[in-house]
Amino acid sequence: MNSKHILLVEDNPSDVKLTKRALEQNRITNKLIVAEDGQEALDYLFAIGRYAGRDARDLPSVVLMDLKLPRIDGLEVLKEIRANEHTKRIPVVILTSSDQEQDLIASYDLGANSYIRKPVDFHQFTEAVRNLGLYWLLLNEPPPVV
Amino acid sequence: MAVKKNATESQEYAESIVNTVREPLIVLDQNLRVVMASRSFYDVFKVKPEETVGQLIYDLGNKQWDIPKLRELLETILPEKATLDNFEVEHDFADIGRRTMLLNARQIEQGIGKKRIILLAIEDITVRKEIESGLEKTRKELAVIKIAADEVSEFAESVINTVREPLISLDQDLRVVTVSRSFYEFFKVKPEETVGQLIYDLGNKQWDIPKLRELLETILPEKATFDNFEVEHDFADIGRRTMLLNARQIEQRTGKERIILLAIEDITARKEIENNLKKAHEELESFAYSVSHDLRAPLRGIDGWSLALLEDFKDKLDEQGREYIDRVRSETQIMGRLIDDLLTFSRQSRIEMNQQPLDMTAMAQSIISRLRLQNPALQADFIIQPGLTALGDFGLIEIALKNLLDNAAKFSSRNSGAIIEFGQVEKEGKKSFFVRDNGVGFDMAYANKLFGVFRRLHKTSEFPGTGIGLASVQRIINRHGGYIRAEAQVNAGATFYFTLKEAT
């Protein structure tokens, strides 16, 4: 049932492409779904809107999400995910440029599983993505499908 | 016989009168010997009949009665005037102490040719005198108190008129009793339309403010005192004002009315400044937030795609092309560091401080051991003065001290015998911490630029850095109420002096 895919919630196309590149370079071949704003992420997870008809039980192994997003921002998406019985256990990793204390606190308070600050140096970024993929797709046991 | 009997009867009658009056009374013959004394005389002067009757008055009670003024009365005045009232005599008696007496004397001629006798009534007015002098004293004290009270009230009035804060006092019915000059000036009202008025009615009922009613009618009767009660109100004449009210309810002595003192501070301007500051702060906050989010993302793109170019088109790029890309990437890193440093810098001036006693020696030692871990090539010798303490926020002071020690290490890294000292000296009468190195130093002509944001006195190629460090240090020290300054000489090292509050 679980296809071990990744949901990337990111509005910056350059960052999306760089993330894809970093995944490829690390030979992480799992399917990558990209939502370009918060609403799209929720549509995907709840199989509504343009994702209506999708099997809602097929949840991503991990959600990599930026905080500053159009329409619905990352913290609100996180709140929705945690508030919903169906999605509340999905691992959510905040992947963002900011290391503002208020963002860190809010993210953890709302139940983020991890918080990664995207490094400017692409080598470091690639390394971070590699670690993320290794950990959340291979090492981590995902919550059971209910 | 009848006459004799009559005479005896009248003598008995006289004797019983003598014994009834409470005033001591004695009867003397013309030689001033005691013929008779009243019971009260014996009581008051503590003498016995047998040592009194027949004695010369001056000899009574071991000559206690030999009083010059009494002699004057009996021997000089009385023979001439025959009667004398309220002759005051003060005398120290051995047995009964100092007494003040009023003497009434009557010289009576008994028939023609008969001997004269003297009646002497003695009133002891010692106690009355004492009371009178007490009363007089009290009266004098009262007068002094009244003067003082007048002075106090005059003083109070001049205080009221001197303070810049508008001040009014109200009686218990909330009618205006006194008003300070500043009140009239500030609220543009006249004395004749103010004193005696209900406060709410002042200036066309401008003062009928619900929050003021609440303060005066609900809070004050319960609490008797109230400070910093904020009231905002639109006044017809002077516009919208924010005021801080301090109120005191004073109970005057029992039975008297209570009065209410009301001090009004206009904080409109201050409020405005505070609001602007708050707004500026919020703007800075959101600016920092968006810098943190938005400025770094394109940098990552530049770096990422430069690297992609380098990796994917390796074959098509020659040595120079690859070098250019390396330069693009290293510039990107610098920009990234600048953004990070700037954010840290702005954060340092925003975070709340928690001041506590600090072990500065231990702090320096821990910074240095981390410095050595990060930079195994570090050759410098560190001399840390033991027992240094200060009062400050641990996190912030550690950032400041780390910056200073980092700098000292950096700018002395080219010396073979680098020595870095941290200690405390007396500088212009104040205890100053210092961080001293024997490195490259700098030209004091540029000392004023040392603490500016992004200001650097050395080329990046010589000594790397973003120019934020010392700006940070200065901001942190200033936030702690201290100051920092530097002394240096080119190629002879630099010393940074900074002050902090003492740990007590």
Interface residues (C-beta under 8 A of the other chain):
Chain A: N12 S14 D15 L18 R21 L67 K68 T96 S97 S98 D99 Q100 E101 Q102 K118 P119 V120 D121 F122 H123 F125
Chain B: A288 Y289 S292 H293 D294 R296 A297 P298 L299 R300 G301 D303 G304 W305 S306 L307 A308 R329 T332 Q333 M335 G336 L343 R347
